[in-house]
Amino acid sequence: MKNKDGSDILAFVCTAIVIGIVIYIMYLFIGSNNKLNINEIKDVKTNIDQKLNNDDTVNIEKEIIYEEIEIASFTSTLYDNEENRVFNITKACQSLNDTTIEPGQEFSFNDTIGPMGEENGFLKATGFDSEGKLIQVSAGGMCQVSSTLYNVALLANLEITERHPHSRRVYYVPADKDATVYYGSLDLRFVNNTGEKIKITAANDNYSVTIKMYKLKQSN
């Protein structure tokens, strides 16, 4: 006859051992997952911190505010407002508008506007040859923009490093205050000697060209 009490005790012990083993395995499994999750959380937090730091830097740069102080302005009259000439002047003003020049930097009109051929979108309009004769040239009218800018640079007391007069008198600027340009050979250049960043704005209509220059002074 079997000892019922002994069998029950043995069964209870075996069951307890099995339950203990299962609980231990579950503990190990859950513990390893917790460790993994903690590491993953740490990695995510590190990435977030780095992103926040980078974003803070970007935001600081974006939040820099400049006060625009006008230092010079000049308007020239379009005595010749043929359609192609006005088109070329408008295209040049759009390229020139909002140009900024760092302290000590030399500005180049040709580098700012770029090649002035018909393949670059300019049209033929009335201009001068080297002997002062009226001819049809690519980007005709461009010199009115460069001459207007030259007068602004003079009014702002900037250091002129390159300037060429026309082969004949032009009447949209005062005598001897014109500046002809021809990409690759004749340029208008000046240096920003103000000690602060400057900004150029340029606009035109069918009757005039207006160019202004501003000092950009950090206000925060």
mmCIF file of the C-alpha atoms, coordinates in Angstrom:
data_MODEL
# 
_entry.id   MODEL 
# 
loop_
_atom_site.group_PDB 
_atom_site.id 
_atom_site.type_symbol 
_atom_site.label_atom_id 
_atom_site.label_alt_id 
_atom_site.label_comp_id 
_atom_site.label_asym_id 
_atom_site.label_entity_id 
_atom_site.label_seq_id 
_atom_site.pdbx_PDB_ins_code 
_atom_site.Cartn_x 
_atom_site.Cartn_y 
_atom_site.Cartn_z 
_atom_site.occupancy 
_atom_site.B_iso_or_equiv 
_atom_site.pdbx_formal_charge 
_atom_site.auth_seq_id 
_atom_site.auth_comp_id 
_atom_site.auth_asym_id 
_atom_site.auth_atom_id 
_atom_site.pdbx_PDB_model_num 
ATOM 1   C CA . MET A 1 1   ? 0.000  0.000   0.000   1.00 0.00 ? 1   MET A CA 1 
ATOM 2   C CA . LYS A 1 2   ? 1.358  3.320   -1.042  1.00 0.00 ? 2   LYS A CA 1 
ATOM 3   C CA . ASN A 1 3   ? 1.944  6.103   1.358   1.00 0.00 ? 3   ASN A CA 1 
ATOM 4   C CA . LYS A 1 4   ? -0.545 8.700   0.150   1.00 0.00 ? 4   LYS A CA 1 
ATOM 5   C CA . ASP A 1 5   ? 0.893  11.460  2.302   1.00 0.00 ? 5   ASP A CA 1 
ATOM 6   C CA . GLY A 1 6   ? 4.409  10.818  1.010   1.00 0.00 ? 6   GLY A CA 1 
ATOM 7   C CA . SER A 1 7   ? 3.238  10.904  -2.590  1.00 0.00 ? 7   SER A CA 1 
ATOM 8   C CA . ASP A 1 8   ? 1.425  14.166  -2.042  1.00 0.00 ? 8   ASP A CA 1 
ATOM 9   C CA . ILE A 1 9   ? 4.493  15.740  -0.479  1.00 0.00 ? 9   ILE A CA 1 
ATOM 10  C CA . LEU A 1 10  ? 6.692  14.592  -3.356  1.00 0.00 ? 10  LEU A CA 1 
ATOM 11  C CA . ALA A 1 11  ? 4.217  15.899  -5.915  1.00 0.00 ? 11  ALA A CA 1 
ATOM 12  C CA . PHE A 1 12  ? 4.044  19.231  -4.102  1.00 0.00 ? 12  PHE A CA 1 
ATOM 13  C CA . VAL A 1 13  ? 7.838  19.508  -4.013  1.00 0.00 ? 13  VAL A CA 1 
ATOM 14  C CA . CYS A 1 14  ? 8.131  18.698  -7.713  1.00 0.00 ? 14  CYS A CA 1 
ATOM 15  C CA . THR A 1 15  ? 5.441  21.187  -8.586  1.00 0.00 ? 15  THR A CA 1 
ATOM 16  C CA . ALA A 1 16  ? 7.146  23.866  -6.491  1.00 0.00 ? 16  ALA A CA 1 
ATOM 17  C CA . ILE A 1 17  ? 10.469 23.158  -8.188  1.00 0.00 ? 17  ILE A CA 1 
ATOM 18  C CA . VAL A 1 18  ? 8.893  23.414  -11.664 1.00 0.00 ? 18  VAL A CA 1 
ATOM 19  C CA . ILE A 1 19  ? 7.127  26.637  -10.729 1.00 0.00 ? 19  ILE A CA 1 
ATOM 20  C CA . GLY A 1 20  ? 10.366 27.996  -9.317  1.00 0.00 ? 20  GLY A CA 1 
ATOM 21  C CA . ILE A 1 21  ? 12.256 27.165  -12.489 1.00 0.00 ? 21  ILE A CA 1 
ATOM 22  C CA . VAL A 1 22  ? 9.572  28.804  -14.641 1.00 0.00 ? 22  VAL A CA 1 
ATOM 23  C CA . ILE A 1 23  ? 9.590  31.933  -12.479 1.00 0.00 ? 23  ILE A CA 1 
ATOM 24  C CA . TYR A 1 24  ? 13.390 32.117  -12.653 1.00 0.00 ? 24  TYR A CA 1 
ATOM 25  C CA . ILE A 1 25  ? 13.384 31.754  -16.435 1.00 0.00 ? 25  ILE A CA 1 
ATOM 26  C CA . MET A 1 26  ? 10.723 34.468  -16.685 1.00 0.00 ? 26  MET A CA 1 
ATOM 27  C CA . TYR A 1 27  ? 12.793 36.692  -14.388 1.00 0.00 ? 27  TYR A CA 1 
ATOM 28  C CA . LEU A 1 28  ? 15.869 36.256  -16.560 1.00 0.00 ? 28  LEU A CA 1 
ATOM 29  C CA . PHE A 1 29  ? 13.871 36.932  -19.716 1.00 0.00 ? 29  PHE A CA 1 
ATOM 30  C CA . ILE A 1 30  ? 12.135 40.014  -18.346 1.00 0.00 ? 30  ILE A CA 1 
ATOM 31  C CA . GLY A 1 31  ? 15.347 41.294  -16.787 1.00 0.00 ? 31  GLY A CA 1 
ATOM 32  C CA . SER A 1 32  ? 17.284 41.061  -20.060 1.00 0.00 ? 32  SER A CA 1 
ATOM 33  C CA . ASN A 1 33  ? 14.468 42.825  -21.880 1.00 0.00 ? 33  ASN A CA 1 
ATOM 34  C CA . ASN A 1 34  ? 14.439 45.564  -19.274 1.00 0.00 ? 34  ASN A CA 1 
ATOM 35  C CA . LYS A 1 35  ? 18.167 46.026  -19.691 1.00 0.00 ? 35  LYS A CA 1 
ATOM 36  C CA . LEU A 1 36  ? 17.732 46.192  -23.456 1.00 0.00 ? 36  LEU A CA 1 
ATOM 37  C CA . ASN A 1 37  ? 14.908 48.680  -23.130 1.00 0.00 ? 37  ASN A CA 1 
ATOM 38  C CA . ILE A 1 38  ? 16.925 50.820  -20.740 1.00 0.00 ? 38  ILE A CA 1 
ATOM 39  C CA . ASN A 1 39  ? 19.841 50.887  -23.185 1.00 0.00 ? 39  ASN A CA 1 
ATOM 40  C CA . GLU A 1 40  ? 17.518 51.710  -26.041 1.00 0.00 ? 40  GLU A CA 1 
ATOM 41  C CA . ILE A 1 41  ? 15.967 54.492  -23.985 1.00 0.00 ? 41  ILE A CA 1 
ATOM 42  C CA . LYS A 1 42  ? 19.414 55.868  -23.176 1.00 0.00 ? 42  LYS A CA 1 
ATOM 43  C CA . ASP A 1 43  ? 20.341 55.834  -26.895 1.00 0.00 ? 43  ASP A CA 1 
ATOM 44  C CA . VAL A 1 44  ? 17.110 57.620  -27.841 1.00 0.00 ? 44  VAL A CA 1 
ATOM 45  C CA . LYS A 1 45  ? 17.649 60.215  -25.104 1.00 0.00 ? 45  LYS A CA 1 
ATOM 46  C CA . THR A 1 46  ? 21.204 60.833  -26.323 1.00 0.00 ? 46  THR A CA 1 
ATOM 47  C CA . ASN A 1 47  ? 19.983 61.299  -29.907 1.00 0.00 ? 47  ASN A CA 1 
ATOM 48  C CA . ILE A 1 48  ? 17.252 63.672  -28.749 1.00 0.00 ? 48  ILE A CA 1 
ATOM 49  C CA . ASP A 1 49  ? 19.720 65.707  -26.685 1.00 0.00 ? 49  ASP A CA 1 
ATOM 50  C CA . GLN A 1 50  ? 22.094 65.976  -29.618 1.00 0.00 ? 50  GLN A CA 1 
ATOM 51  C CA . LYS A 1 51  ? 19.269 67.014  -31.947 1.00 0.00 ? 51  LYS A CA 1 
ATOM 52  C CA . LEU A 1 52  ? 18.047 69.594  -29.464 1.00 0.00 ? 52  LEU A CA 1 
ATOM 53  C CA . ASN A 1 53  ? 21.560 70.985  -29.138 1.00 0.00 ? 53  ASN A CA 1 
ATOM 54  C CA . ASN A 1 54  ? 21.894 71.188  -32.925 1.00 0.00 ? 54  ASN A CA 1 
ATOM 55  C CA . ASP A 1 55  ? 18.453 72.769  -33.257 1.00 0.00 ? 55  ASP A CA 1 
ATOM 56  C CA . ASP A 1 56  ? 19.324 75.298  -30.567 1.00 0.00 ? 56  ASP A CA 1 
ATOM 57  C CA . THR A 1 57  ? 22.400 76.298  -32.562 1.00 0.00 ? 57  THR A CA 1 
ATOM 58  C CA . VAL A 1 58  ? 20.379 76.674  -35.750 1.00 0.00 ? 58  VAL A CA 1 
ATOM 59  C CA . ASN A 1 59  ? 17.700 78.669  -33.952 1.00 0.00 ? 59  ASN A CA 1 
ATOM 60  C CA . ILE A 1 60  ? 20.291 80.992  -32.489 1.00 0.00 ? 60  ILE A CA 1 
ATOM 61  C CA . GLU A 1 61  ? 21.682 81.658  -35.970 1.00 0.00 ? 61  GLU A CA 1 
ATOM 62  C CA . LYS A 1 62  ? 18.215 82.250  -37.391 1.00 0.00 ? 62  LYS A CA 1 
ATOM 63  C CA . GLU A 1 63  ? 17.315 84.619  -34.582 1.00 0.00 ? 63  GLU A CA 1 
ATOM 64  C CA . ILE A 1 64  ? 20.139 87.054  -35.361 1.00 0.00 ? 64  ILE A CA 1 
ATOM 65  C CA . ILE A 1 65  ? 18.448 90.325  -36.301 1.00 0.00 ? 65  ILE A CA 1 
ATOM 66  C CA . TYR A 1 66  ? 20.114 93.027  -38.355 1.00 0.00 ? 66  TYR A CA 1 
ATOM 67  C CA . GLU A 1 67  ? 19.117 96.662  -38.396 1.00 0.00 ? 67  GLU A CA 1 
ATOM 68  C CA . GLU A 1 68  ? 19.253 98.085  -41.931 1.00 0.00 ? 68  GLU A CA 1 
ATOM 69  C CA . ILE A 1 69  ? 20.729 101.586 -42.006 1.00 0.00 ? 69  ILE A CA 1 
ATOM 70  C CA . GLU A 1 70  ? 20.601 103.307 -45.390 1.00 0.00 ? 70  GLU A CA 1 
ATOM 71  C CA . ILE A 1 71  ? 23.951 104.850 -46.277 1.00 0.00 ? 71  ILE A CA 1 
ATOM 72  C CA . ALA A 1 72  ? 23.482 105.765 -49.938 1.00 0.00 ? 72  ALA A CA 1 
ATOM 73  C CA . SER A 1 73  ? 20.867 105.885 -52.682 1.00 0.00 ? 73  SER A CA 1 
ATOM 74  C CA . PHE A 1 74  ? 20.892 106.925 -56.338 1.00 0.00 ? 74  PHE A CA 1 
ATOM 75  C CA . THR A 1 75  ? 18.263 106.992 -59.075 1.00 0.00 ? 75  THR A CA 1 
ATOM 76  C CA . SER A 1 76  ? 19.029 107.263 -62.803 1.00 0.00 ? 76  SER A CA 1 
ATOM 77  C CA . THR A 1 77  ? 16.466 108.057 -65.511 1.00 0.00 ? 77  THR A CA 1 
ATOM 78  C CA . LEU A 1 78  ? 15.765 105.707 -68.417 1.00 0.00 ? 78  LEU A CA 1 
ATOM 79  C CA . TYR A 1 79  ? 15.880 108.096 -71.371 1.00 0.00 ? 79  TYR A CA 1 
ATOM 80  C CA . ASP A 1 80  ? 15.904 105.087 -73.695 1.00 0.00 ? 80  ASP A CA 1 
ATOM 81  C CA . ASN A 1 81  ? 13.251 102.624 -72.545 1.00 0.00 ? 81  ASN A CA 1 
ATOM 82  C CA . GLU A 1 82  ? 13.065 100.303 -75.529 1.00 0.00 ? 82  GLU A CA 1 
ATOM 83  C CA . GLU A 1 83  ? 11.599 96.947  -74.545 1.00 0.00 ? 83  GLU A CA 1 
ATOM 84  C CA . ASN A 1 84  ? 14.781 94.845  -74.827 1.00 0.00 ? 84  ASN A CA 1 
ATOM 85  C CA . ARG A 1 85  ? 16.823 97.410  -72.932 1.00 0.00 ? 85  ARG A CA 1 
ATOM 86  C CA . VAL A 1 86  ? 14.318 97.510  -70.069 1.00 0.00 ? 86  VAL A CA 1 
ATOM 87  C CA . PHE A 1 87  ? 14.273 93.691  -70.039 1.00 0.00 ? 87  PHE A CA 1 
ATOM 88  C CA . ASN A 1 88  ? 18.063 93.542  -69.651 1.00 0.00 ? 88  ASN A CA 1 
ATOM 89  C CA . ILE A 1 89  ? 18.053 96.176  -66.920 1.00 0.00 ? 89  ILE A CA 1 
ATOM 90  C CA . THR A 1 90  ? 15.311 94.322  -65.030 1.00 0.00 ? 90  THR A CA 1 
ATOM 91  C CA . LYS A 1 91  ? 17.207 91.037  -65.260 1.00 0.00 ? 91  LYS A CA 1 
ATOM 92  C CA . ALA A 1 92  ? 20.384 92.694  -63.940 1.00 0.00 ? 92  ALA A CA 1 
ATOM 93  C CA . CYS A 1 93  ? 18.539 94.416  -61.083 1.00 0.00 ? 93  CYS A CA 1 
ATOM 94  C CA . GLN A 1 94  ? 17.006 91.104  -60.037 1.00 0.00 ? 94  GLN A CA 1 
ATOM 95  C CA . SER A 1 95  ? 20.464 89.516  -59.858 1.00 0.00 ? 95  SER A CA 1 
ATOM 96  C CA . LEU A 1 96  ? 21.900 92.479  -57.966 1.00 0.00 ? 96  LEU A CA 1 
ATOM 97  C CA . ASN A 1 97  ? 19.026 92.912  -55.519 1.00 0.00 ? 97  ASN A CA 1 
ATOM 98  C CA . ASP A 1 98  ? 19.670 91.738  -51.923 1.00 0.00 ? 98  ASP A CA 1 
ATOM 99  C CA . THR A 1 99  ? 23.378 91.160  -52.573 1.00 0.00 ? 99  THR A CA 1 
ATOM 100 C CA . THR A 1 100 ? 25.378 91.342  -49.328 1.00 0.00 ? 100 THR A CA 1 
ATOM 101 C CA . ILE A 1 101 ? 29.048 92.222  -49.013 1.00 0.00 ? 101 ILE A CA 1 
ATOM 102 C CA . GLU A 1 102 ? 31.092 91.246  -45.982 1.00 0.00 ? 102 GLU A CA 1 
ATOM 103 C CA . PRO A 1 103 ? 33.469 93.731  -44.309 1.00 0.00 ? 103 PRO A CA 1 
ATOM 104 C CA . GLY A 1 104 ? 36.695 93.906  -46.340 1.00 0.00 ? 104 GLY A CA 1 
ATOM 105 C CA . GLN A 1 105 ? 35.204 91.933  -49.237 1.00 0.00 ? 105 GLN A CA 1 
ATOM 106 C CA . GLU A 1 106 ? 35.644 93.149  -52.811 1.00 0.00 ? 106 GLU A CA 1 
ATOM 107 C CA . PHE A 1 107 ? 32.466 93.324  -54.862 1.00 0.00 ? 107 PHE A CA 1 
ATOM 108 C CA . SER A 1 108 ? 32.516 92.500  -58.586 1.00 0.00 ? 108 SER A CA 1 
ATOM 109 C CA . PHE A 1 109 ? 29.616 93.562  -60.804 1.00 0.00 ? 109 PHE A CA 1 
ATOM 110 C CA . ASN A 1 110 ? 30.455 90.958  -63.457 1.00 0.00 ? 110 ASN A CA 1 
ATOM 111 C CA . ASP A 1 111 ? 30.747 88.125  -60.943 1.00 0.00 ? 111 ASP A CA 1 
ATOM 112 C CA . THR A 1 112 ? 27.405 89.108  -59.420 1.00 0.00 ? 112 THR A CA 1 
ATOM 113 C CA . ILE A 1 113 ? 25.478 89.396  -62.699 1.00 0.00 ? 113 ILE A CA 1 
ATOM 114 C CA . GLY A 1 114 ? 27.323 86.631  -64.542 1.00 0.00 ? 114 GLY A CA 1 
ATOM 115 C CA . PRO A 1 115 ? 27.907 86.222  -68.307 1.00 0.00 ? 115 PRO A CA 1 
ATOM 116 C CA . MET A 1 116 ? 25.798 88.677  -70.276 1.00 0.00 ? 116 MET A CA 1 
ATOM 117 C CA . GLY A 1 117 ? 25.338 86.834  -73.568 1.00 0.00 ? 117 GLY A CA 1 
ATOM 118 C CA . GLU A 1 118 ? 22.089 85.898  -75.258 1.00 0.00 ? 118 GLU A CA 1 
ATOM 119 C CA . GLU A 1 119 ? 22.691 82.283  -74.214 1.00 0.00 ? 119 GLU A CA 1 
ATOM 120 C CA . ASN A 1 120 ? 22.321 83.525  -70.630 1.00 0.00 ? 120 ASN A CA 1 
ATOM 121 C CA . GLY A 1 121 ? 18.932 85.108  -71.261 1.00 0.00 ? 121 GLY A CA 1 
ATOM 122 C CA . PHE A 1 122 ? 19.922 88.664  -72.169 1.00 0.00 ? 122 PHE A CA 1 
ATOM 123 C CA . LEU A 1 123 ? 18.628 90.392  -75.293 1.00 0.00 ? 123 LEU A CA 1 
ATOM 124 C CA . LYS A 1 124 ? 20.227 92.634  -77.890 1.00 0.00 ? 124 LYS A CA 1 
ATOM 125 C CA . ALA A 1 125 ? 19.627 96.337  -77.340 1.00 0.00 ? 125 ALA A CA 1 
ATOM 126 C CA . THR A 1 126 ? 21.262 99.671  -78.126 1.00 0.00 ? 126 THR A CA 1 
ATOM 127 C CA . GLY A 1 127 ? 24.767 100.240 -76.771 1.00 0.00 ? 127 GLY A CA 1 
ATOM 128 C CA . PHE A 1 128 ? 28.118 101.791 -77.663 1.00 0.00 ? 128 PHE A CA 1 
ATOM 129 C CA . ASP A 1 129 ? 31.154 100.329 -79.349 1.00 0.00 ? 129 ASP A CA 1 
ATOM 130 C CA . SER A 1 130 ? 34.707 101.353 -78.405 1.00 0.00 ? 130 SER A CA 1 
ATOM 131 C CA . GLU A 1 131 ? 34.470 104.416 -80.664 1.00 0.00 ? 131 GLU A CA 1 
ATOM 132 C CA . GLY A 1 132 ? 31.197 105.662 -79.223 1.00 0.00 ? 132 GLY A CA 1 
ATOM 133 C CA . LYS A 1 133 ? 29.093 104.485 -82.150 1.00 0.00 ? 133 LYS A CA 1 
ATOM 134 C CA . LEU A 1 134 ? 25.551 103.253 -81.412 1.00 0.00 ? 134 LEU A CA 1 
ATOM 135 C CA . ILE A 1 135 ? 25.193 99.537  -82.136 1.00 0.00 ? 135 ILE A CA 1 
ATOM 136 C CA . GLN A 1 136 ? 23.034 96.590  -81.112 1.00 0.00 ? 136 GLN A CA 1 
ATOM 137 C CA . VAL A 1 137 ? 24.810 94.611  -78.407 1.00 0.00 ? 137 VAL A CA 1 
ATOM 138 C CA . SER A 1 138 ? 23.887 91.718  -76.164 1.00 0.00 ? 138 SER A CA 1 
ATOM 139 C CA . ALA A 1 139 ? 22.705 92.949  -72.747 1.00 0.00 ? 139 ALA A CA 1 
ATOM 140 C CA . GLY A 1 140 ? 22.416 96.532  -73.982 1.00 0.00 ? 140 GLY A CA 1 
ATOM 141 C CA . GLY A 1 141 ? 21.411 98.756  -71.061 1.00 0.00 ? 141 GLY A CA 1 
ATOM 142 C CA . MET A 1 142 ? 23.541 96.876  -68.550 1.00 0.00 ? 142 MET A CA 1 
ATOM 143 C CA . CYS A 1 143 ? 25.835 99.876  -68.113 1.00 0.00 ? 143 CYS A CA 1 
ATOM 144 C CA . GLN A 1 144 ? 22.995 101.973 -66.736 1.00 0.00 ? 144 GLN A CA 1 
ATOM 145 C CA . VAL A 1 145 ? 22.758 99.531  -63.825 1.00 0.00 ? 145 VAL A CA 1 
ATOM 146 C CA . SER A 1 146 ? 26.532 99.475  -63.253 1.00 0.00 ? 146 SER A CA 1 
ATOM 147 C CA . SER A 1 147 ? 26.731 103.274 -63.537 1.00 0.00 ? 147 SER A CA 1 
ATOM 148 C CA . THR A 1 148 ? 23.887 103.743 -61.058 1.00 0.00 ? 148 THR A CA 1 
ATOM 149 C CA . LEU A 1 149 ? 25.624 101.393 -58.652 1.00 0.00 ? 149 LEU A CA 1 
ATOM 150 C CA . TYR A 1 150 ? 28.909 103.245 -59.141 1.00 0.00 ? 150 TYR A CA 1 
ATOM 151 C CA . ASN A 1 151 ? 27.285 106.463 -57.969 1.00 0.00 ? 151 ASN A CA 1 
ATOM 152 C CA . VAL A 1 152 ? 25.877 104.684 -54.908 1.00 0.00 ? 152 VAL A CA 1 
ATOM 153 C CA . ALA A 1 153 ? 29.344 103.337 -54.077 1.00 0.00 ? 153 ALA A CA 1 
ATOM 154 C CA . LEU A 1 154 ? 30.785 106.844 -54.390 1.00 0.00 ? 154 LEU A CA 1 
ATOM 155 C CA . LEU A 1 155 ? 28.122 108.284 -52.083 1.00 0.00 ? 155 LEU A CA 1 
ATOM 156 C CA . ALA A 1 156 ? 28.858 105.515 -49.568 1.00 0.00 ? 156 ALA A CA 1 
ATOM 157 C CA . ASN A 1 157 ? 32.601 106.387 -49.704 1.00 0.00 ? 157 ASN A CA 1 
ATOM 158 C CA . LEU A 1 158 ? 33.558 102.842 -50.659 1.00 0.00 ? 158 LEU A CA 1 
ATOM 159 C CA . GLU A 1 159 ? 37.002 102.095 -52.064 1.00 0.00 ? 159 GLU A CA 1 
ATOM 160 C CA . ILE A 1 160 ? 36.682 101.832 -55.863 1.00 0.00 ? 160 ILE A CA 1 
ATOM 161 C CA . THR A 1 161 ? 39.186 99.306  -57.209 1.00 0.00 ? 161 THR A CA 1 
ATOM 162 C CA . GLU A 1 162 ? 38.070 99.126  -60.866 1.00 0.00 ? 162 GLU A CA 1 
ATOM 163 C CA . ARG A 1 163 ? 35.955 101.413 -63.029 1.00 0.00 ? 163 ARG A CA 1 
ATOM 164 C CA . HIS A 1 164 ? 35.935 102.247 -66.750 1.00 0.00 ? 164 HIS A CA 1 
ATOM 165 C CA . PRO A 1 165 ? 34.271 105.255 -68.457 1.00 0.00 ? 165 PRO A CA 1 
ATOM 166 C CA . HIS A 1 166 ? 32.177 104.917 -71.610 1.00 0.00 ? 166 HIS A CA 1 
ATOM 167 C CA . SER A 1 167 ? 33.589 105.832 -75.009 1.00 0.00 ? 167 SER A CA 1 
ATOM 168 C CA . ARG A 1 168 ? 31.138 108.728 -75.103 1.00 0.00 ? 168 ARG A CA 1 
ATOM 169 C CA . ARG A 1 169 ? 29.065 110.805 -72.686 1.00 0.00 ? 169 ARG A CA 1 
ATOM 170 C CA . VAL A 1 170 ? 25.982 109.168 -71.146 1.00 0.00 ? 170 VAL A CA 1 
ATOM 171 C CA . TYR A 1 171 ? 23.290 111.365 -69.629 1.00 0.00 ? 171 TYR A CA 1 
ATOM 172 C CA . TYR A 1 172 ? 21.574 109.114 -67.105 1.00 0.00 ? 172 TYR A CA 1 
ATOM 173 C CA . VAL A 1 173 ? 24.366 109.860 -64.565 1.00 0.00 ? 173 VAL A CA 1 
ATOM 174 C CA . PRO A 1 174 ? 26.502 112.990 -63.952 1.00 0.00 ? 174 PRO A CA 1 
ATOM 175 C CA . ALA A 1 175 ? 29.478 113.578 -66.246 1.00 0.00 ? 175 ALA A CA 1 
ATOM 176 C CA . ASP A 1 176 ? 32.499 111.402 -65.451 1.00 0.00 ? 176 ASP A CA 1 
ATOM 177 C CA . LYS A 1 177 ? 30.476 109.283 -63.035 1.00 0.00 ? 177 LYS A CA 1 
ATOM 178 C CA . ASP A 1 178 ? 29.574 106.446 -65.371 1.00 0.00 ? 178 ASP A CA 1 
ATOM 179 C CA . ALA A 1 179 ? 30.908 102.889 -65.299 1.00 0.00 ? 179 ALA A CA 1 
ATOM 180 C CA . THR A 1 180 ? 30.824 100.685 -68.366 1.00 0.00 ? 180 THR A CA 1 
ATOM 181 C CA . VAL A 1 181 ? 31.068 96.903  -68.040 1.00 0.00 ? 181 VAL A CA 1 
ATOM 182 C CA . TYR A 1 182 ? 31.793 94.089  -70.440 1.00 0.00 ? 182 TYR A CA 1 
ATOM 183 C CA . TYR A 1 183 ? 31.949 90.565  -69.055 1.00 0.00 ? 183 TYR A CA 1 
ATOM 184 C CA . GLY A 1 184 ? 35.461 89.154  -69.138 1.00 0.00 ? 184 GLY A CA 1 
ATOM 185 C CA . SER A 1 185 ? 37.274 92.460  -69.628 1.00 0.00 ? 185 SER A CA 1 
ATOM 186 C CA . LEU A 1 186 ? 35.644 95.571  -68.111 1.00 0.00 ? 186 LEU A CA 1 
ATOM 187 C CA . ASP A 1 187 ? 34.285 95.383  -64.576 1.00 0.00 ? 187 ASP A CA 1 
ATOM 188 C CA . LEU A 1 188 ? 33.081 97.580  -61.725 1.00 0.00 ? 188 LEU A CA 1 
ATOM 189 C CA . ARG A 1 189 ? 34.734 96.626  -58.447 1.00 0.00 ? 189 ARG A CA 1 
ATOM 190 C CA . PHE A 1 190 ? 34.804 98.167  -54.998 1.00 0.00 ? 190 PHE A CA 1 
ATOM 191 C CA . VAL A 1 191 ? 35.704 97.117  -51.454 1.00 0.00 ? 191 VAL A CA 1 
ATOM 192 C CA . ASN A 1 192 ? 33.405 97.223  -48.456 1.00 0.00 ? 192 ASN A CA 1 
ATOM 193 C CA . ASN A 1 193 ? 35.540 99.363  -46.156 1.00 0.00 ? 193 ASN A CA 1 
ATOM 194 C CA . THR A 1 194 ? 32.698 100.282 -43.776 1.00 0.00 ? 194 THR A CA 1 
ATOM 195 C CA . GLY A 1 195 ? 33.650 97.710  -41.147 1.00 0.00 ? 195 GLY A CA 1 
ATOM 196 C CA . GLU A 1 196 ? 30.162 96.192  -41.274 1.00 0.00 ? 196 GLU A CA 1 
ATOM 197 C CA . LYS A 1 197 ? 28.199 93.992  -43.650 1.00 0.00 ? 197 LYS A CA 1 
ATOM 198 C CA . ILE A 1 198 ? 26.373 95.944  -46.341 1.00 0.00 ? 198 ILE A CA 1 
ATOM 199 C CA . LYS A 1 199 ? 23.363 95.091  -48.474 1.00 0.00 ? 199 LYS A CA 1 
ATOM 200 C CA . ILE A 1 200 ? 22.458 96.298  -51.955 1.00 0.00 ? 200 ILE A CA 1 
ATOM 201 C CA . THR A 1 201 ? 18.899 96.665  -53.206 1.00 0.00 ? 201 THR A CA 1 
ATOM 202 C CA . ALA A 1 202 ? 18.100 97.334  -56.852 1.00 0.00 ? 202 ALA A CA 1 
ATOM 203 C CA . ALA A 1 203 ? 14.794 98.001  -58.591 1.00 0.00 ? 203 ALA A CA 1 
ATOM 204 C CA . ASN A 1 204 ? 13.562 99.551  -61.816 1.00 0.00 ? 204 ASN A CA 1 
ATOM 205 C CA . ASP A 1 205 ? 10.520 100.347 -63.888 1.00 0.00 ? 205 ASP A CA 1 
ATOM 206 C CA . ASN A 1 206 ? 10.176 101.718 -67.420 1.00 0.00 ? 206 ASN A CA 1 
ATOM 207 C CA . TYR A 1 207 ? 11.381 105.136 -66.327 1.00 0.00 ? 207 TYR A CA 1 
ATOM 208 C CA . SER A 1 208 ? 14.202 104.797 -63.797 1.00 0.00 ? 208 SER A CA 1 
ATOM 209 C CA . VAL A 1 209 ? 16.670 102.603 -61.931 1.00 0.00 ? 209 VAL A CA 1 
ATOM 210 C CA . THR A 1 210 ? 17.056 102.976 -58.162 1.00 0.00 ? 210 THR A CA 1 
ATOM 211 C CA . ILE A 1 211 ? 19.858 101.355 -56.192 1.00 0.00 ? 211 ILE A CA 1 
ATOM 212 C CA . LYS A 1 212 ? 20.318 101.683 -52.445 1.00 0.00 ? 212 LYS A CA 1 
ATOM 213 C CA . MET A 1 213 ? 22.965 100.518 -50.023 1.00 0.00 ? 213 MET A CA 1 
ATOM 214 C CA . TYR A 1 214 ? 22.475 99.653  -46.354 1.00 0.00 ? 214 TYR A CA 1 
ATOM 215 C CA . LYS A 1 215 ? 24.735 98.857  -43.435 1.00 0.00 ? 215 LYS A CA 1 
ATOM 216 C CA . LEU A 1 216 ? 23.586 95.715  -41.662 1.00 0.00 ? 216 LEU A CA 1 
ATOM 217 C CA . LYS A 1 217 ? 24.168 96.299  -37.965 1.00 0.00 ? 217 LYS A CA 1 
ATOM 218 C CA . GLN A 1 218 ? 23.433 93.419  -35.603 1.00 0.00 ? 218 GLN A CA 1 
ATOM 219 C CA . SER A 1 219 ? 20.775 94.605  -33.175 1.00 0.00 ? 219 SER A CA 1 
ATOM 220 C CA . ASN A 1 220 ? 20.675 91.675  -30.695 1.00 0.00 ? 220 ASN A CA 1 
# 
